[in-house]
Amino acid sequence: MQFKRRLFTYHDDMTDIDIANPKLRALYDLWNAKRGTRQAPPRSDFSFEDLRPWFGHLMLLDCVGNNEYRYRLYGTELVSLFGFDLTGKGVSDAIGQIGDKPLDEYRQVVRIGAPVYASRISPSAREYLQVDKLALPLMEGGEVTKILGALYRSDKVDA
């Protein structure tokens, strides 16, 4: 299978993001509405029902210090897509499976306290896949404590 290589595209400020995937666009819009006038909303602002449309494609990471992050949740669709489950694992510990780009993306989210959008090639257990990913900061007390993310294959938009 041939993949068109696209350059990494990151969004790292509060201006409108050009997101082609309608599911990621809708997640960004929800996050932005929950944010209101704050830099980022806390995790407690999102209910189970709020996040239902993205179930299976969601990641929730805890910021555990020293630029390290742990997957609290790694969606079932991501497990199916990539061939491994990262729930409970540290991002640094998973670099052999996922490459180093996710760690860079999460560090950027924390550093700037703003969303990061990436369109890139990502390794799976079976092949390399073109993916679109959105990582959103969740803040408590003025600092990013969690990252809410979602990922979809670029060449397949789930309804």
C-alpha positions, -999 to 999 in steps of 0.1 A, spaced: 0 0 0 14 34 -10 9 64 12 13 100 2 37 117 27 24 149 41 45 173 61 38 175 98 13 202 104 10 215 139 -14 241 153 -1 257 185 -21 288 192 -57 298 199 -66 308 163 -90 287 143 -75 253 132 -80 239 97 -90 203 105 -103 183 76 -116 153 97 -151 163 109 -148 142 141 -116 160 151 -131 193 141 -161 186 164 -139 176 193 -119 208 189 -152 228 188 -164 211 220 -131 217 238 -132 254 227 -167 258 239 -158 242 273 -128 265 275 -148 297 272 -125 326 282 -100 303 300 -68 290 284 -80 254 286 -108 236 305 -103 211 333 -111 174 328 -141 178 351 -158 200 325 -163 169 302 -190 143 309 -192 108 296 -220 119 273 -199 149 260 -172 125 248 -194 97 235 -190 106 198 -153 99 200 -153 68 220 -128 43 207 -106 70 192 -98 89 224 -67 90 244 -64 106 278 -30 111 292 -19 121 327 10 146 329 32 128 355 62 153 356 96 155 341 81 158 306 65 124 309 30 113 302 10 81 309 -19 68 289 -49 67 313 -71 57 284 -62 43 249 -93 38 229 -104 4 216 -104 16 179 -68 27 184 -59 -7 198 -75 -23 167 -59 2 143 -23 0 157 -23 -35 171 -13 -27 207 -29 -12 238 -10 16 256 -34 20 285 -14 24 317 19 28 298 43 58 298 48 75 264 86 72 268 83 35 274 62 31 242 86 49 218 96 16 203 60 10 193 48 46 185 80 65 175 91 97 191 66 121 175 38 116 201 62 125 229 72 157 211 35 166 205 25 161 241 55 181 253 45 209 230 9 208 243 22 213 278 48 239 269 24 261 251 -9 252 269 -27 250 236 -40 224 211 -16 206 188 -29 191 155 -7 168 135 -12 150 102 15 125 98 27 89 91 24 68 123 37 33 129 14 4 138 22 -32 145 13 -41 109 22 -11 87 27 27 86 -6 46 85 -15 82 76 -32 97 106 -48 129 118 -44 136 155 -56 163 178 -41 168 213 -59 192 237 -46 205 270 -67 201 301 -57 225 329 -61 227 367 -46 256 387 -30 272 357 -11 241 345 -17 213 320 -25 182 341 -40 160 314 -41 158 276 -72 148 257 -65 134 223 -82 117 194 -67 100 163 -82 89 130 -68 74 98 -65 102 73 -78 81 45 -109 68 64 -134 91 81 -156 72 105 -193 83 106 
